[in-house]
Structures are given as C-alpha cells and as structure tokens.
Amino acid sequence: MRVKAMFRQGLDKILGDATATIDTIEPGSIVVAPRKPIPLDDEAAITEVLDLAARIGAVLLDSGTGAIDTGNQIAFVASIYGLEDVVVDVTFNRILVSARRGPTLPPVTTVRTVHYRSLDFTRLAHVDRLVRRIRQLAITPGTAHRIVDGIVSAPHPYPYWLANLAWGVLALGISILLGGTTLVVLTAFLTTVVIVALNRRLARIGTPIFFQQMLGGFIAVLPAAGLYHWREALDVSFAPSQIIAAGIVALLSGLSLVGSVQDAITGAPITGTARFSEVVLMTGGILAGVAMAIRLVEALGGSLPGLTTTSPFGPSDVAATVIGGAIAAGAFALASYAERRAIPVALGAGVLASGVISGLSLTDAGAIVSGAVAAIVVGLIGGLAARRALVPPLVVAVAGITPLLPGLAMYRGLYGVMSGETLAGFGELATAIAVGCSIAAGVTLGEFIARTLKRPRLPAALARQRDALRDGRPHGLTLTRRKPPRWNP
C-alpha cells in the first residue's frame, strides 16, 4: 500500500494539479453556469454569446486545432452562458453556430469564416487562457469580446527577424540530426533564412502559398548543387541531400498535417479531407520546386549524387540526433511565436522524439513504426504539459514532431523518379507519405492517452460551492453537469 501511495504521489506530480482546458470541456465535466441564464426571446444577448463562441473557434481553427476540439470548445463557451441546445458545424474554414429556442421561436445562427492560416501560438495560448477565465469566473460576454479583440489585434510577440532566424535554426537542427558537417549546417541555416525572407515578401503581395512553397523547394536545391559542383576546388566533402532535406523539413513544418489526420480519425472526415488535400497540394509545390531546380542544375552542366549514394535518414551518433531534434523542435516553437514557457517544453518534446527514433533505429522496427511510437510520446507529453505548464497541447505536438518529418525520404523519392530509378523513387515517396500519416496518427493517440490518464478535478473553491449546493446553503454560483454537446459533422 505504501509503494502504491508513493507511485500515485509521483504520478500526480508529473500530471500536475491544473486541468487542461480540453479536459474540462469533455462530456460530463462540471462547469460554472451563470446565475441568470439568457432568456430565449432575447435575440441580441444570444447573438452576442454565439458570436463570441464563433470568434474563439475561429482563432482555434486558424491555429490548426482539430475540428472536433474546436466544435467542443465553441459548444462549451455557449453552454457557460446558458445556451445548452446549440448546434456547431465546423468544416475546414467555416464555423456555423446555431442556438435552438424551442418549437415556437426560430433558431439564432451565426457564421464565421477563417480566411487564412497563421502560426502564432501565443494567440492560441491566450485564447486557451480566456476559455479558462470564462469557465472559472463566468465573465460577461462583453468583457470576453474585448479580450478577443485584444488577442486578435495584438502584434506578434517577437520581431520578424527573430522568427526568420528561428526558421534557419530549425534547418540547422535538422542538418545536425542528419549527421551533416559544419558546411552543411551553415549552408542549411543560410538557405532557409533566405527562403523564409523571400516567402514573407511574396505573402505580403498576396502570392498563393503554393508558389511560395515551390520557390522554397527551388531555392533549397541550388546552394547544395553549387557547393557539390565546386567540392573539389573547395576541398570539401558532404552530402547535398542533407542541405536539401533540411530546407524541405522547414517548409513542411508549417503544414497542418496533424490537424488533417486528427480530423479524419476523430469523426470530421470532410474537414480532414480538405485539410489533407491542402497539405498534399502544398507538398506538391515543394516537390515541383525541387524538380525544377534539379532540371536547371542538369541543364547548366551540374549534377547531384545518385540515389544510392545518398546518406540514410539519421546519423549513427545518437547524441547528434537528440541535440539536432531538440534544436529543431525548440526553433519551430520560437518561429511560430510560441510563449516563452512553451519553448523549453518543445525542446523536451524534441529530445524525447529524436531519442525514441534513435533507440528504435537499433532495432528492425522500421521508419513507419518508429515515427508512430515517437509521435505517441510527443502527443502524450503535449497533453501532460497542457496541465503542468498550461501550454496548449497543439504547440508541443506540432513542434515535437518537426524532427520526425520525412524531408530526406521525399527528396530521395523525387530524385529517384527523375533520375530513372522509378521503382526505388516511388518506394521512397510512399514511405514518406506513410511516415507522415503515422506521425499524425501517433500524436492523436498520445493526446487521447494523456486525456484519459487523469480525469479533471473540481477546484477547491468550486468543490465548497458544490457541497453548499448539496446541503441547501446559500451559494453565489450554480454548478451544473454539462450535457454532451450536440455535434453535426
């Protein structure tokens, strides 16, 4: 019994006393309801609440949160203000929220469209904190609207030049993970910084992201090909694929791969299909840019090493793998404007992910199984960090899987197809797709395990109010057990 108590105490320390926002909105959780629910004939008040819930959902969806989690949080916010009979429909970039008002009154409906995707995880964290305040304090809808206005209009927490450097550091970490030399590391860093700077300028003039990805893939090849052509004159020896793969991973890391697979698994196939199509299209842009650069190099009389001479994924040095993975994960969190408290957590997730990959590389598990297991660990850590460090799980998950992205396999596959090794090339491309899907599925499973490890506990203040409610004593707040939100996929 004593050992069991010590084990339980240690587990509680790891899990933390705080509850994650996503935990508290699960069906059956206890929430604070207003003393005076909104009258069903007050259309203005109902519209104000629905618009607030939809605006919160828009920030979540914009940041890459899954459709199901976004819908649950929208229904949760509406229920706090007394709107239990709410229908939420989230489809890719549109949010529809409708409140039923009985058989004699027409429903009140609001619609919001997410016009763009952004990587500002500080904004996501602030919205997560706002939902906590709404749950704990039942602040008025007007106050919550003003807070959302401040969150959406606030500038990024870091300047653009720092974010650009962080993207370069991400590529630097990937090149270390792949076993690159000093020349490879520096070239990958400078190449990625140039790619990000040019893509920012293209984004400001409204260039579609497909062409931004294509330009990025094109630029990722040229420095590696140039150095390889002059390798004898410079007296250097390196693998150009390591530089190209680092650039590809930097371009892939901003895509919503996790959200697309999570939507498909959790019951939102329409949104999952749309997001996955977007990921495929953006990845196609990268491959098109790489292919154009390879043809240009060949036309100018240059060459790149064949498929058989390309280094395999991951170096033999475990320390380099772990260090590179940690740098890449932490740099992605910084490049995505994550809060300072999230960056050490992202570093830890990168260490665990790359460490698991290194350990499994000594076995016959294979790239697909290794990526899935490492992603499960990342998802689990992300879910626990949401309680312990109050960091949204999505931040840790997306940053943690960055070292696992199959950038080298994609380049090997494309180069194999273009150089006549069609069978080997398509095999590499199929492996890259399978690894990407297994990583996203593993993160989803890890987050699910984290949610089931420890059920949400009622805070002490609310527990006293619950006891007062049971005893019939006066109380200031009403505690209600939520019904599962109605979902219309």
Stockholm file with secondary structure:
# STOCKHOLM 1.0

chainA/1-489         MRVKAMFRQGLDKILGDATATIDTIEPGSIVVAPRKPIPLDDEAAITEVLDLAARIGAVLLDSGTGAIDTGNQIAFVASIYGLEDVVVDVTFNRILVSARRGPTLPPVTTVRTVHYRSLDFTRLAHVDRLVRRIRQLAITPGTAHRIVDGIVSAPHPYPYWLANLAWGVLALGISILLGGTTLVVLTAFLTTVVIVALNRRLARIGTPIFFQQMLGGFIAVLPAAGLYHWREALDVSFAPSQIIAAGIVALLSGLSLVGSVQDAITGAPITGTARFSEVVLMTGGILAGVAMAIRLVEALGGSLPGLTTTSPFGPSDVAATVIGGAIAAGAFALASYAERRAIPVALGAGVLASGVISGLSLTDAGAIVSGAVAAIVVGLIGGLAARRALVPPLVVAVAGITPLLPGLAMYRGLYGVMSGETLAGFGELATAIAVGCSIAAGVTLGEFIARTLKRPRLPAALARQRDALRDGRPHGLTLTRRKPPRWNP
#=GR chainA/1-489 SS CHHHHHHHHHHHHHHCSSCCHHHHTSTTCEEEECSSCCCTTCHHHHHHHHHHHHHHHHHHHHTTCCHHHHHHHHHHHHHHTTCCSEEEEEETTEEEEEECCCSSSCCEEEEEECCCCCCCHHHHHHHHHHHHHHHHHCCCHHHHHHHHHHHHHSCCSSCHHHHHHHHHHHHHHHHHHTTCCHHHHHHHHHHHHHHHHHHHHHHHTTCCHHHHHHHHHHHHHHHHHHHHHTHHHHTCCCCHHHHHHHHHHHHHTTSCHHHHHHHHHHTCHHHHHHHHHHHHHHHHHHHHHHHHHHHHHHHTTCCCCCGGGSCCSSCSCHHHHHHHHHHHHHHHHHHTTCCTTHHHHHHHHHHHHHHHHHHHHTTTCHHHHHHHHHHHHHHHHHHHHHHHTCCCHHHHHHHHTGGGCCHHHHHHHHHHHHTTCHHHHHHHHHHHHHHHHHHHHHHHHHHHHHHHHSCCCCCHHHHHHHHHHHHTCCCSSEEEECCCCEECC
#=GC SS_cons         CHHHHHHHHHHHHHHCSSCCHHHHTSTTCEEEECSSCCCTTCHHHHHHHHHHHHHHHHHHHHTTCCHHHHHHHHHHHHHHTTCCSEEEEEETTEEEEEECCCSSSCCEEEEEECCCCCCCHHHHHHHHHHHHHHHHHCCCHHHHHHHHHHHHHSCCSSCHHHHHHHHHHHHHHHHHHTTCCHHHHHHHHHHHHHHHHHHHHHHHTTCCHHHHHHHHHHHHHHHHHHHHHTHHHHTCCCCHHHHHHHHHHHHHTTSCHHHHHHHHHHTCHHHHHHHHHHHHHHHHHHHHHHHHHHHHHHHTTCCCCCGGGSCCSSCSCHHHHHHHHHHHHHHHHHHTTCCTTHHHHHHHHHHHHHHHHHHHHTTTCHHHHHHHHHHHHHHHHHHHHHHHTCCCHHHHHHHHTGGGCCHHHHHHHHHHHHTTCHHHHHHHHHHHHHHHHHHHHHHHHHHHHHHHHSCCCCCHHHHHHHHHHHHTCCCSSEEEECCCCEECC
//
